[in-house]
Structure formats: C-alpha cells, structure tokens
Amino acid sequence: MSDRLEWPAGRDKDAALIIRTDYEDEHAWSAVKEALLMTWGEENDFEPYVHIVDDPKWAGITPAQALSEASAHAEGRGVAYLADRASMRGTPVTLLALSLLTREQCESDEEFEAYGGTFRVVPYGIHEMNANLTTGVAQATLHGEGPQMRGGEREMNGEPACWELLPGLGVGPIRFGMSPAEVAEALQVSEPHGRAGGPYAQEDFADGLKVFYDEGKLACVAMDAVTGPQVFLAGFALAGRDPEEAHQHLLDHAAEHGNCLAYTPDGSLALTDLGLLLRVQQIGDVMLSRPLFVIEEWLESEYYCARGHLPLEGAPLTHGRDENL
C-alpha cells in the first residue's frame, strides 16, 4: 500500500487528522465537512482544528489498512478519524475514530484491547477528545478516562462522558429502585424530555438515554449506541462497538469470571448476574452495540427474558428522538 499512498506528512500533529475514504456522494461529504468545521465548546467559542485529507487514493481504505500505513510512518499513539461510508449515510453524522496504537507497541493483549481499536464519534466529540490528547491527557481518553469521542458533548454540558457499571445496583448516577423524581434529581434535570406509553413506564432523557420503571421503581436503563454515555466492562467499551466483537467480549468475560448467560428471543446476550443486556442499534447502514442495564429479577425471569418481554424487545432499529420504542 505504501507504494501508492502517501501518509499525510508535514501537518501540524496537534490538528485532528480526518481522512475521507468514501467518494460516492459529494453532497454528503459537504455535510460531513460542515459538521466538522462548526465551532465547539461550552459556549461554542472554540474553532475546530483539523487536517482534512481529501484524496481519492484513500477511497475504500479499511481501518486495518490505515493502521498499517500509519505504523509504517511511525504514527503511534495517536488517533485518525475516517470519514467512511457510514459517515456519509448515517444520522447523526459520525466518523470512525481509529487508534493508531499497534499491538507491537503494547505490553499485553489487554493493553491493546483497552487502548486500541475503533469507535464511532460525533464531530464535536472529536474536537474535545483531540484537545485533551494534544494537551497531555493519556491515550486512555480514546476508550474512557476523561472526555472521549462519544462523550465530548456531554462533558461540555456538565454530564459525565463515562458511567460506571455497578452490578446489581445501577449505572452511573442512577440506581435501581429509584422513583422517577429521584432519577431526574440524579441526572440533574427537572423532568425528562418525554414519556412513552406501553407495557412499561418509560421516560426519555437527553442523549438517547431511556429509563423504564416497574411499579414506580427504576428497573431498566437503556443507552444510545452513539449519543449515550459510555460504559465499560473490564476495559471494553460497551456502546458503539461492532456487535459481533461486543458479543464475543461478553462470552469471554463470562468464561473467565463465571457469569450467568442468557439469550433473549431476538438473539441478544445478557450477563444476568451483572444486570447487563447487549442489544444492537442501526445507525445509517451500520449496526452498533447498545447496552441495557436491567434488574436481575427481570433477566432471570422466564416471562421477561425467555419469552421476550423486556423493554425495547422487537423495537424497530432506528435512531433519534422519534424512535418508536
């Protein structure tokens, strides 16, 4: 590949590196660039600092090929953002953030798994993440410590970019058994964005966060694959990942730690003792992982789990506030 591609050289490495890899729709590319060049920050008072590579030689390049090319040019421990086919067709606009860390640079498979790999990121999250990387924040910001690719907008709005999984208790600032008023207080809002009917009392909050109640007590928390807070399991980001990769991580974790496994009728996998259920969500043409955190009683119930009566069961795979869930 090196004989036909030239890795971007001579650029300011403080600038976020954006590489266009899809060339089928110029109108869509214009929309992506417009999103990338918007001001950002708590008061939208920061100008974006990006280096955009718009060269058809990069058309169709895969993340693995881009990583190989970066490694050949000693581009380590940075991040490149690929404007790929999903970027041009998805709503909202996301780019594929690619860690330029290779396995050879890591001391263990665990380090590479935690700090390598890819995520999808909204444009304004790129600027927050890149600012932290260039000011000395550790490579760990790629996958979860501090402002990161999926969480820049929430960090700027005062909400956490990364939530902690508390098995059996809840996730982030909210706990199972809370009342609707207690959930709103924990999220530091006066009320939810909306409420939905159906078999559960459902409330929708910012960033695609949905909560469900059983007899007035919190029983389930559902994250959005792209815009929701990030949650980690043994260093692995659960939201916004390739579903097969995320599924395998849960199986490996269960094998190592002896977790109890369960499958729902749609093929989603749960670690029942952790209260974790992994579903998929369609973003444009891409399927991404979406975690739900559920009370153990529901996951161990034949009615709720085995017979497919959990929240979002059979919901259409769409994205946005108008989801018919």
C-alpha positions as CSV (number, residue, x, y, z in Angstrom):
1,M,0.0,0.0,0.0
2,S,2.9,2.3,0.7
3,D,3.8,2.5,-3.0
4,R,0.5,4.2,-3.9
5,L,-0.4,6.0,-0.7
6,E,1.4,8.8,1.0
7,W,0.6,9.2,4.7
8,P,-0.2,12.9,5.5
9,A,3.2,14.4,6.2
10,G,4.3,17.9,7.2
11,R,1.0,18.6,9.0
12,D,0.6,20.1,12.5
13,K,0.1,17.0,14.6
14,D,-1.9,18.9,17.1
15,A,-4.7,19.0,14.4
16,A,-7.2,16.2,14.3
17,L,-6.4,14.1,11.3
18,I,-9.5,13.5,9.1
19,I,-9.2,11.1,6.2
20,R,-12.0,10.7,3.7
21,T,-12.4,7.1,2.5
22,D,-15.8,7.3,0.7
23,Y,-16.2,9.2,-2.6
24,E,-19.7,8.3,-3.8
25,D,-21.6,11.3,-2.6
26,E,-20.2,14.9,-2.7
27,H,-23.3,16.4,-1.2
28,A,-23.0,14.0,1.8
29,W,-19.3,14.9,2.1
30,S,-20.1,18.6,2.2
31,A,-22.5,17.9,5.1
32,V,-19.8,16.0,7.0
33,K,-17.3,18.8,6.5
34,E,-19.8,21.3,7.6
35,A,-20.3,19.4,10.8
36,L,-16.5,19.1,11.3
37,L,-15.9,22.8,10.9
38,M,-18.6,24.0,13.3
39,T,-17.3,25.9,16.4
40,W,-17.4,23.9,19.6
41,G,-17.1,24.2,23.4
42,E,-19.4,25.1,26.2
43,E,-20.3,28.4,24.6
44,N,-19.3,27.4,21.0
45,D,-16.4,29.7,21.3
46,F,-13.6,27.3,20.1
47,E,-12.6,27.0,16.4
48,P,-12.1,23.4,15.1
49,Y,-8.5,22.5,14.4
50,V,-8.5,19.7,11.8
51,H,-6.3,18.5,9.0
52,I,-8.5,17.0,6.3
53,V,-7.2,14.6,3.7
54,D,-9.5,14.6,0.7
55,D,-7.7,12.4,-1.9
56,P,-9.4,9.6,-3.9
57,K,-6.3,7.5,-3.4
58,W,-7.7,6.8,0.0
59,A,-11.1,5.5,-1.4
60,G,-12.2,2.3,0.2
61,I,-9.2,2.0,2.6
62,T,-10.1,-0.1,5.6
63,P,-9.2,0.7,9.3
64,A,-6.6,-2.1,9.2
65,Q,-5.0,-0.7,6.1
66,A,-4.9,2.8,7.5
67,L,-3.4,1.5,10.7
68,S,-0.7,-0.4,8.7
69,E,0.1,2.7,6.8
70,A,0.3,4.8,9.9
71,S,2.6,2.3,11.6
72,A,4.9,2.3,8.6
73,H,5.3,6.0,9.1
74,A,5.8,5.8,12.8
75,E,2.4,7.4,13.6
76,G,1.9,5.8,17.0
77,R,-0.3,6.5,20.0
78,G,-2.4,9.0,18.1
79,V,-5.9,8.9,16.6
80,A,-7.1,9.3,13.0
81,Y,-10.7,9.8,12.0
82,L,-12.1,8.1,8.9
83,A,-14.9,9.7,7.0
84,D,-16.3,6.4,5.7
85,R,-19.4,5.2,4.0
86,A,-21.3,5.2,7.3
87,S,-20.2,8.8,7.8
88,M,-21.9,9.8,4.6
89,R,-25.1,8.0,5.1
90,G,-25.7,7.9,8.9
91,T,-27.8,10.3,11.0
92,P,-26.3,11.9,13.1
93,V,-23.0,12.3,11.3
94,T,-20.3,10.1,12.9
95,L,-16.7,9.4,11.9
96,L,-14.7,6.2,12.7
97,A,-12.1,7.0,15.2
98,L,-9.1,4.8,14.8
99,S,-6.4,4.4,17.4
100,L,-3.0,4.3,15.8
101,L,-1.7,2.2,18.6
102,T,-0.5,-1.2,17.3
103,R,-0.2,-4.5,19.2
104,E,3.6,-4.3,19.0
105,Q,3.5,-1.0,21.0
106,C,1.6,-2.7,23.8
107,E,3.0,-4.8,26.6
108,S,-0.1,-7.1,26.6
109,D,-3.2,-8.1,24.7
110,E,-5.2,-6.4,27.5
111,E,-3.5,-3.1,26.9
112,F,-4.1,-3.3,23.2
113,E,-7.7,-4.2,23.7
114,A,-8.2,-1.3,26.1
115,Y,-6.5,1.4,24.1
116,G,-6.5,0.2,20.5
117,G,-9.4,-0.4,18.1
118,T,-12.1,1.8,16.8
119,F,-15.2,3.7,17.8
120,R,-17.7,5.9,16.1
121,V,-17.6,9.6,17.1
122,V,-19.8,12.6,16.5
123,P,-17.8,15.6,15.0
124,Y,-17.9,17.8,18.1
125,G,-16.7,14.9,20.2
126,I,-13.6,14.8,18.0
127,H,-12.6,18.3,19.0
128,E,-12.9,17.7,22.7
129,M,-11.0,14.4,22.5
130,N,-8.3,15.9,20.3
131,A,-7.8,18.9,22.6
132,N,-7.2,16.5,25.5
133,L,-4.8,14.3,23.6
134,T,-2.7,17.3,22.5
135,T,-2.5,18.7,26.0
136,G,-1.1,15.6,27.5
137,V,-4.2,13.6,28.6
138,A,-3.3,9.9,28.3
139,Q,-4.1,7.7,25.4
140,A,-6.8,6.2,27.7
141,T,-9.1,9.1,26.6
142,L,-9.8,7.1,23.5
143,H,-11.7,4.5,25.4
144,G,-13.0,6.1,28.5
145,E,-10.9,8.0,31.0
146,G,-11.8,11.6,30.6
147,P,-13.6,13.3,27.7
148,Q,-13.7,11.0,24.8
149,M,-15.0,10.5,21.3
150,R,-18.6,9.6,22.2
151,G,-18.8,11.9,25.2
152,G,-17.4,15.3,24.3
153,E,-20.8,16.9,24.1
154,R,-22.0,15.5,27.5
155,E,-18.8,16.5,29.2
156,M,-19.3,20.1,27.9
157,N,-22.8,20.2,29.2
158,G,-21.8,19.1,32.6
159,E,-22.8,15.4,32.4
160,P,-20.3,12.6,32.7
161,A,-18.9,11.1,29.5
162,C,-18.3,7.7,31.1
163,W,-20.6,5.9,33.5
164,E,-19.6,3.2,35.9
165,L,-21.4,-0.1,35.9
166,L,-22.4,-1.1,39.4
167,P,-23.7,-4.7,39.1
168,G,-26.9,-5.2,40.9
169,L,-27.2,-1.6,41.9
170,G,-27.4,0.5,38.7
171,V,-25.2,2.5,36.3
172,G,-23.6,6.0,36.5
173,P,-25.5,8.2,38.9
174,I,-28.8,6.3,38.9
175,R,-29.8,3.2,40.9
176,F,-32.3,0.5,40.5
177,G,-35.4,1.1,42.7
178,M,-35.3,4.9,42.3
179,S,-38.5,6.8,41.8
180,P,-38.9,9.0,38.7
181,A,-38.3,12.1,40.8
182,E,-35.1,10.5,42.2
183,V,-33.9,9.6,38.7
184,A,-34.4,13.2,37.5
185,E,-32.6,14.5,40.5
186,A,-29.7,12.1,39.9
187,L,-29.5,13.3,36.3
188,Q,-29.7,16.9,37.4
189,V,-32.7,17.8,35.4
190,S,-36.2,19.0,36.3
191,E,-38.0,16.4,34.2
192,P,-37.5,14.0,31.3
193,H,-37.7,15.1,27.7
194,G,-40.7,12.9,27.2
195,R,-42.7,9.9,28.4
196,A,-43.9,7.0,26.4
197,G,-46.8,4.6,26.9
198,G,-46.7,0.9,26.5
199,P,-46.2,-2.0,28.9
200,Y,-43.6,-0.1,31.0
201,A,-43.5,3.4,32.4
202,Q,-40.8,4.9,30.1
203,E,-39.0,8.2,30.4
204,D,-36.6,9.6,27.8
205,F,-33.8,11.9,28.7
206,A,-31.0,13.8,26.8
207,D,-28.5,11.9,24.6
208,G,-30.9,9.0,23.9
209,L,-31.0,7.8,27.5
210,K,-34.2,5.8,28.3
211,V,-35.3,4.5,31.6
212,F,-38.1,2.1,32.5
213,Y,-40.0,1.5,35.7
214,D,-41.7,-1.5,37.4
215,E,-44.4,-0.3,39.8
216,G,-42.8,3.1,40.0
217,K,-39.3,1.8,40.7
218,L,-36.4,2.0,38.2
219,A,-35.9,-1.4,36.6
220,C,-34.0,-0.8,33.3
221,V,-31.7,1.8,31.8
222,A,-31.1,1.8,28.0
223,M,-28.1,3.7,26.4
224,D,-27.9,5.0,22.8
225,A,-25.2,3.4,20.7
226,V,-23.8,6.8,19.6
227,T,-25.0,9.6,21.8
228,G,-25.5,8.0,25.2
229,P,-22.9,7.8,28.0
230,Q,-20.2,5.2,27.6
231,V,-19.9,2.3,30.0
232,F,-17.1,-0.2,30.3
233,L,-16.8,-3.8,31.2
234,A,-13.2,-4.9,32.0
235,G,-11.8,-2.1,29.9
236,F,-14.1,-2.8,27.0
237,A,-16.5,-0.1,25.8
238,L,-20.0,-1.5,25.5
239,A,-21.7,1.2,23.4
240,G,-21.0,1.9,19.7
241,R,-19.0,-1.3,19.0
242,D,-19.2,-3.9,16.3
243,P,-22.0,-6.2,17.7
244,E,-20.1,-9.4,17.0
245,E,-17.0,-8.1,18.7
246,A,-19.0,-6.9,21.7
247,H,-20.9,-10.2,21.8
248,Q,-17.7,-12.2,21.9
249,H,-16.3,-9.9,24.7
250,L,-19.3,-10.8,26.9
251,L,-18.8,-14.5,26.2
252,D,-15.1,-14.3,27.0
253,H,-15.8,-12.3,30.2
254,A,-18.4,-14.9,31.3
255,A,-16.0,-17.7,30.6
256,E,-13.3,-16.0,32.7
257,H,-15.4,-14.8,35.6
258,G,-18.2,-17.4,35.7
259,N,-21.1,-15.0,34.8
260,C,-24.5,-16.4,34.1
261,L,-25.5,-16.2,30.4
262,A,-29.0,-15.8,29.0
263,Y,-30.3,-15.1,25.5
264,T,-33.5,-13.2,24.6
265,P,-35.6,-14.3,21.6
266,D,-34.0,-11.8,19.3
267,G,-30.6,-13.2,20.0
268,S,-29.4,-10.5,22.4
269,L,-27.0,-11.7,25.1
270,A,-27.2,-10.9,28.8
271,L,-24.9,-11.5,31.7
272,T,-27.7,-11.8,34.2
273,D,-25.7,-11.5,37.4
274,L,-24.2,-8.2,36.2
275,G,-27.6,-6.9,35.0
276,L,-26.2,-6.3,31.5
277,L,-28.0,-6.9,28.3
278,L,-26.4,-6.1,24.9
279,R,-28.6,-5.2,22.0
280,V,-27.9,-3.7,18.6
281,Q,-28.9,-0.4,17.1
282,Q,-28.9,0.6,13.4
283,I,-27.1,3.9,12.7
284,G,-27.5,4.6,9.0
285,D,-26.2,1.5,7.3
286,V,-24.1,0.4,10.3
287,M,-25.2,-1.9,13.2
288,L,-23.6,-0.9,16.6
289,S,-23.9,-2.3,20.1
290,R,-26.2,-0.8,22.6
291,P,-26.1,-1.7,26.3
292,L,-29.1,-2.0,28.6
293,F,-28.8,-2.3,32.4
294,V,-31.6,-4.4,33.9
295,I,-32.6,-5.6,37.3
296,E,-31.5,-9.2,37.8
297,E,-35.1,-10.3,38.6
298,W,-36.2,-9.4,35.0
299,L,-33.2,-11.1,33.4
300,E,-33.7,-14.3,35.3
301,S,-37.5,-14.3,34.7
302,E,-38.9,-16.7,32.1
303,Y,-41.6,-14.2,31.3
304,Y,-39.4,-11.1,30.8
305,C,-36.2,-12.7,29.3
306,A,-37.0,-16.1,27.8
307,R,-40.4,-15.0,26.4
308,G,-39.2,-11.6,25.1
309,H,-41.0,-9.1,27.3
310,L,-38.0,-6.9,28.2
311,P,-38.1,-3.2,27.3
312,L,-37.3,-2.5,23.6
313,E,-37.9,-6.1,22.7
314,G,-38.7,-6.2,19.0
315,A,-38.3,-2.4,18.6
316,P,-37.6,-1.1,15.2
317,L,-33.9,-0.5,14.6
318,T,-34.0,3.3,14.1
319,H,-32.2,6.2,15.6
320,G,-33.1,9.6,17.0
321,R,-35.7,11.1,19.4
322,D,-38.5,10.0,17.2
323,E,-37.8,6.3,17.7
324,N,-41.0,4.3,18.1
325,L,-39.9,2.3,21.1
